[in-house]
Amino acid sequence: MSIYLIRHGKTRANEEHRYCGSTDLPLSDAGRKELNALSYRLPEGLRFVTSGMLRTEQTLQALFGDVPHSQDPRFREVDFGDFEMGTYEDLKDTPAYQAWLTGDNERNVPPHGESGEQMTRRVLEAFDQLPDNTVLITHGGVIAAILASRFPGEGKNRYQWQPKPGHGYVLTEKSYAPIPEQN
């Protein structure tokens, strides 16, 4: 088994430190520029899948060109509900935000959103159906959920698993490694 997990390129929300899950943003100019500087060494004959969000579609195009691919919305980022597109500064005095942030935010559900656990269940169901030799262009939280579930002995939290925008991992049955770039 080889599955390649690549996080979408940078968006305005990433640059502004906003909660962005369900908002369908394009890549930022800086995000496009960073992706254009990357070149991955991948084997022939791979399948490509995106979450269907604009930022994952644009990342696929920037990294691999106009390749046939499918979309699976189960690989979308967590839905932050009422906190979507807010920053810590915007939300810090909101009681519902404080309750979500200071509690177990893997289990806590933001108003009109979904919890980390709910997102993880959705993602793992879809991941278990991916065929071998697939490149999945998705989101940081999705990649973190997959890796945390597959490699629990690492003891890393969600944020420690998230690759930088445009980067990712190759997973085999029992290991993972950063995707190698061409020199």
C-alpha positions in Angstrom: 0.0 0.0 0.0 1.2 3.5 -0.9 -1.1 6.4 -0.2 0.2 10.0 -0.7 -1.4 12.7 1.5 -0.8 16.3 0.4 -2.2 19.3 2.2 -3.6 22.1 -0.1 -1.6 25.2 -0.6 -1.9 28.3 1.5 -5.0 30.4 1.5 -5.9 33.8 2.8 -7.4 32.2 5.8 -4.1 30.3 6.6 -2.2 33.6 6.3 -4.6 35.4 8.6 -4.9 32.5 11.1 -8.6 32.1 10.6 -10.6 28.9 11.3 -11.4 27.7 7.8 -13.0 24.4 7.2 -16.2 24.6 5.2 -15.5 28.0 3.4 -14.5 27.3 -0.2 -11.5 29.6 -0.6 -9.0 29.7 -3.4 -5.3 29.6 -3.0 -3.6 32.9 -2.1 -1.0 34.4 -4.4 1.7 33.3 -1.9 0.2 29.8 -1.8 0.3 29.5 -5.6 3.9 30.7 -5.7 5.0 28.2 -3.0 3.3 25.4 -4.9 5.0 26.4 -8.1 8.3 26.0 -6.4 7.6 22.3 -5.4 8.3 19.3 -7.5 7.5 15.9 -6.2 9.0 12.6 -7.4 6.1 10.2 -7.6 5.8 6.9 -9.4 3.7 6.4 -12.6 0.2 5.1 -12.6 -1.2 6.9 -9.5 -4.8 7.8 -9.0 -5.7 11.3 -7.8 -8.5 12.3 -5.4 -9.3 15.7 -3.9 -11.8 16.8 -1.3 -13.6 18.8 -4.1 -12.9 22.1 -2.4 -11.5 24.9 -4.6 -8.2 25.0 -2.7 -7.6 21.3 -3.2 -8.5 21.4 -6.9 -6.1 24.4 -7.4 -3.3 22.5 -5.5 -3.7 19.4 -7.7 -3.5 21.6 -10.8 -0.4 23.5 -9.6 1.5 20.4 -8.6 0.4 17.8 -11.2 -1.3 19.7 -14.0 -4.5 18.6 -15.7 -4.7 15.0 -14.5 -7.8 12.9 -14.3 -9.1 12.7 -10.8 -12.1 12.2 -8.6 -13.6 14.2 -5.7 -14.7 12.8 -2.4 -16.3 15.4 0.0 -15.7 13.1 3.0 -12.1 14.3 2.9 -13.2 17.9 3.6 -11.8 19.8 6.6 -13.7 19.9 9.9 -16.7 22.3 9.9 -16.0 25.0 12.4 -19.7 26.1 12.3 -20.3 29.5 13.9 -16.5 30.0 14.4 -15.8 29.6 10.6 -13.6 32.4 9.3 -13.1 33.9 12.7 -9.7 34.4 14.4 -8.9 33.9 18.1 -9.0 37.7 18.4 -12.5 37.8 16.8 -13.9 35.1 19.0 -12.0 35.2 22.3 -14.8 37.0 24.2 -17.5 34.7 22.9 -18.7 32.3 25.7 -19.5 29.5 23.2 -16.0 29.8 21.7 -14.3 29.8 25.1 -16.3 26.7 26.1 -15.3 24.9 22.9 -11.6 26.0 23.1 -11.1 25.2 26.8 -12.8 21.9 26.8 -12.0 18.8 24.9 -12.2 20.2 21.4 -11.8 16.7 19.9 -15.3 16.0 21.4 -16.7 19.5 21.7 -18.9 20.5 18.8 -18.8 24.2 17.8 -22.3 25.6 17.3 -23.6 24.5 13.9 -20.3 22.6 13.2 -18.8 19.3 13.9 -16.3 17.9 16.4 -12.9 16.6 15.6 -14.2 13.1 16.4 -17.0 13.5 14.0 -14.7 14.6 11.2 -12.2 11.8 12.0 -15.0 9.1 11.7 -16.1 10.5 8.3 -12.5 10.7 7.1 -11.4 7.3 8.2 -14.4 5.7 6.6 -13.4 7.2 3.3 -9.7 6.5 3.8 -10.4 2.8 4.3 -12.0 2.8 0.9 -9.1 4.4 -1.0 -7.3 2.1 -3.4 -3.6 1.7 -3.2 -1.4 4.0 -5.2 -3.6 7.1 -4.6 -2.6 10.7 -4.2 -5.1 12.5 -1.9 -5.0 16.3 -2.0 -6.8 17.3 1.2 -6.6 19.4 4.4 -4.3 19.6 7.4 -6.9 18.4 9.9 -7.8 15.5 7.6 -4.1 14.4 7.3 -3.6 14.7 11.0 -6.7 12.6 11.7 -5.5 9.8 9.4 -1.9 9.8 10.8 -3.0 10.0 14.4 -5.3 7.0 13.9 -2.7 4.9 11.9 0.3 5.7 14.2 -1.1 6.2 17.7 2.2 5.1 19.3 3.8 8.3 18.0 2.0 10.3 20.7 1.6 13.3 18.5 -1.4 15.7 18.6 -3.3 16.9 15.6 -1.2 20.0 15.2 2.1 18.1 15.3 0.9 15.8 12.4 -0.2 18.7 10.1 2.3 19.2 7.3 3.0 22.6 5.9 0.7 23.7 3.0 1.6 21.9 -0.2 3.5 19.2 1.7 2.6 15.8 2.9 3.4 12.2 3.6 3.6 8.9 1.8 2.0 6.1 3.9 2.6 2.4 3.6 1.0 -0.3 5.7 3.3 0.2 8.6 5.2 3.5 8.1 5.1 7.0 6.9 7.7 9.5 5.5 7.6 13.0 4.0 6.9 12.9 0.3 10.3 13.3 -1.5 10.9 16.3 -3.6 12.9 16.3 -6.8 16.3 18.1 -6.7 
